[in-house]
């Protein structure tokens, strides 16, 4: 497994432990709702990136504006 930026060397036992902790904290009924919200957030982020790329393609000579 690749080394992640802040997790160091993480293996299967650590992933199982994290999953069990999440299950204990949120319960079985809340996890699907959390994953649905996470999926919507990721989709929205990707759509925003695509929109920015499309805007850059339309106006390549226009100077970039800082947010």
C-alpha positions as CSV (number, residue, x, y, z in Angstrom):
1,X,0.0,0.0,0.0
2,X,1.3,3.5,-0.8
3,X,2.4,5.7,2.0
4,X,-0.3,8.3,2.7
5,X,0.7,11.9,3.6
6,X,-0.2,11.9,7.3
7,X,-1.0,8.2,8.1
8,X,2.4,6.6,7.7
9,X,2.3,2.9,7.2
10,X,-1.3,1.8,7.6
11,X,-2.3,-1.8,7.1
12,X,-5.4,-4.0,7.3
13,X,-5.6,-4.2,11.1
14,X,-5.6,-0.4,11.4
15,X,-8.2,0.0,8.7
16,X,-10.4,-2.6,10.5
17,X,-10.0,-0.8,13.8
18,X,-10.9,2.6,12.3
19,X,-14.0,1.0,10.6
20,X,-15.1,-0.5,14.0
21,X,-14.6,2.9,15.7
22,X,-16.7,4.6,13.1
23,X,-19.4,2.0,13.5
24,X,-19.5,2.4,17.2
25,X,-19.6,6.2,17.0
26,X,-22.3,6.6,14.4
27,X,-24.2,3.4,14.4
28,X,-25.2,1.2,11.5
29,X,-28.2,3.4,10.5
30,X,-26.2,6.7,10.2
31,X,-23.3,5.5,8.1
32,X,-25.2,5.2,4.8
33,X,-26.4,8.8,5.3
34,X,-22.9,10.0,5.9
35,X,-21.6,8.2,2.8
36,X,-24.4,9.7,0.7
37,X,-23.5,13.2,1.9
38,X,-19.8,12.5,1.2
39,X,-20.6,11.3,-2.3
40,X,-22.6,14.4,-3.0
41,X,-19.8,16.6,-1.8
42,X,-17.2,14.9,-3.9
43,X,-19.5,15.1,-7.0
44,X,-20.1,18.8,-6.4
45,X,-16.3,19.4,-6.0
46,X,-15.6,17.6,-9.3
47,X,-18.3,19.5,-11.1
48,X,-16.8,22.7,-9.9
49,X,-13.4,21.7,-11.2
50,X,-14.9,20.8,-14.6
51,X,-16.7,24.2,-14.7
52,X,-13.4,26.0,-13.9
53,X,-11.6,24.1,-16.7
54,X,-14.4,24.9,-19.1
55,X,-14.2,28.6,-18.2
56,X,-10.4,28.6,-18.7
57,X,-10.9,27.0,-22.2
58,X,-13.4,29.7,-23.2
59,X,-11.2,32.6,-22.2
60,X,-7.5,31.6,-22.4
61,X,-6.2,35.2,-22.8
62,X,-8.2,36.6,-19.8
63,X,-6.0,37.0,-16.7
64,X,-6.7,34.8,-13.7
65,X,-8.6,36.4,-10.8
66,X,-7.6,35.6,-7.3
67,X,-10.5,34.5,-5.1
